[in-house]
Amino acid sequence: MNTLWRSKVSDSEYFAKWHIGIRAMPLKSIMLGKSPLLLFGMFVVSLGLLGIALLNISNLYLARLSQIQRRLAIQAVVGAKIRDIALMQWLPLLALCLVSLVVAIGASYVICQWLQQELVGLLPQAQLISLTWQSVLGLGLVALLTSWLLLLAGMSAIRFRHLTHMLKQSGKGNAVVVSARVQRIMAVSQLSISIILTFFCFNVGVAAISHLNNAYAVDLKNKYEVTFYAPDTMPRDEYTEVMRQASEALGNTAEVIAVSRSRSPIGQGVGTWSLQEVETLERVHPVGRVVDSGYLEFFSLPLLQGQFFDSEAVRRGEQLLIINKTFAEQLGGEEKALGKRLSFNITDEDAAFEIIGVVADLAVPGEPALPHVYRAVQGSNTALIQTQQPVTKSHFAALLTQVHPALKIFSFKSLTAQREQYLLTDTLVTYGALFIFALALLLVIIGLFGVFRYSQSLKVSYYGTKMVLGAKHSDLTREDLNTHFKHIGIALMISLTGCLLLSPYFQQTFNVAEFSIAAVGIVSVSSSCLYFSLQQILRRPLNALINPSELVKG
């Protein structure tokens, strides 16, 4: 193709060093964009959430074992072996994991069916989003592995040598314990991980939502892109006149408010123009767009300096340009950019273009603010229309036939639908980030409640003794909160360091306000979990606090 093109432009000195090429991209890359890396990141985050969930359930399981230690002691005294005790503890865990497996399979099936219906018009093979037997088998293996890991965590915390002495001591003491140091580490690590996880989920969620809201943030309601078709055998002059008449015919209908003979900006490639300033000979490479005189006003892009294109000036062929704010800043500022002349061929004085206006930037998803330059021509075979009410292709098919019998509508697309399709990957990632954020908050609440519940269950006798000596509920609550806030202080330093170090690797900017919101949220949630967990224990009868074995019998 390059050889053929070179043979067609061999007589032009301007194209002497030019060449063209075609870049082939896999369909998978076009559909997913940057999502392979994002999907890998979400997979890693999901594994992290699974790990946190296992730790949380382990804490709750240890708390349960500490409450049934009298039952374990009786089983040990009557001659039950460790294997038998482990089997009896494993069966409830296995039942719990199997119930969770059924719920997970049902939820996955519903989600897959919903995604198939929602994405059938956007993805060519949306029907492949389904729950396979490999996925079900994987979930089953995860359930078995989870029950086994929980059993190991619980059995390793049981001090079987002390079980037989518990009955002689009327159940006093603890046979299921974790050292005070490990308890502190559990509390601090849970708080630190919770703040870090909440911060990054919140940071990604806010950035993703802002990204979606700012991408092509112009009014697209009831706006459509219409591509006309006419036979290739039609003479060029007739073709140009037919396209002009078709555009005018659309504009004269009652349904159409505005018409611009331009292409939709959504999904256009980034093609740069090589221009030179006539006065300074400085070379610049803005993104070039060929539009008609009404394009910028069609999208209501704010005019910052100068004026919009004039249709009469465009019809006369005047060499005029309008640039965006980013390009104006490169040229010395909005006011200084007005009146400057740019040229493709600096040796031809008549080829220079004059900058007559500066408009605001049009945000493109996944791209930084790029310098743009707009050149107005009389139009192409594509028209942008704005209507009063939603319309379809059939509304205008007969009208165009009246303009020319061979004129047809090649494509008719809603700009809103184009935006939704172009931002599909970003939308799915946003929803995924928000879902992970909600799941992380749930796991944080469960995990913190489990840590506090377990540590407080080991201090039941201590609470009872203090209350016998005259301590009030408020005194015990204040004491636990003081200890909790010490742990929070350490956790804040650890989480702040972790967020500062990890932010560059996640390509996220550390935001003090977002970190403060995450920290305040975790402090509030953790303090509430500690308070309500402690109040449940303090409401027990005093004799049950002094002798915990009286609380659970049999």
VENUR-V64484 format. One record per helix or strand of 3 or more residues. SS is the DSSP state (H for helix, E for strand). FROM is the first residue (numbers start at 1). TO is the last residue. If there is no record, write none. Layout:
ss=SS from=FROM to=TO
ss=SS from=FROM to=TO
This chain:
ss=H from=2 to=8
ss=H from=27 to=32
ss=H from=35 to=67
ss=H from=69 to=77
ss=H from=82 to=119
ss=H from=126 to=128
ss=H from=133 to=157
ss=H from=160 to=166
ss=H from=180 to=214
ss=E from=223 to=229
ss=H from=236 to=251
ss=E from=256 to=260
ss=E from=275 to=277
ss=E from=287 to=291
ss=H from=295 to=298
ss=E from=303 to=306
ss=H from=311 to=315
ss=E from=320 to=324
ss=H from=325 to=330
ss=H from=334 to=337
ss=E from=341 to=343
ss=H from=349 to=351
ss=E from=353 to=359
ss=E from=372 to=376
ss=E from=382 to=387
ss=H from=394 to=403
ss=E from=408 to=414
ss=H from=415 to=422
ss=H from=424 to=457
ss=H from=460 to=468
ss=H from=473 to=503
ss=H from=512 to=538
ss=H from=542 to=546
ss=H from=548 to=550
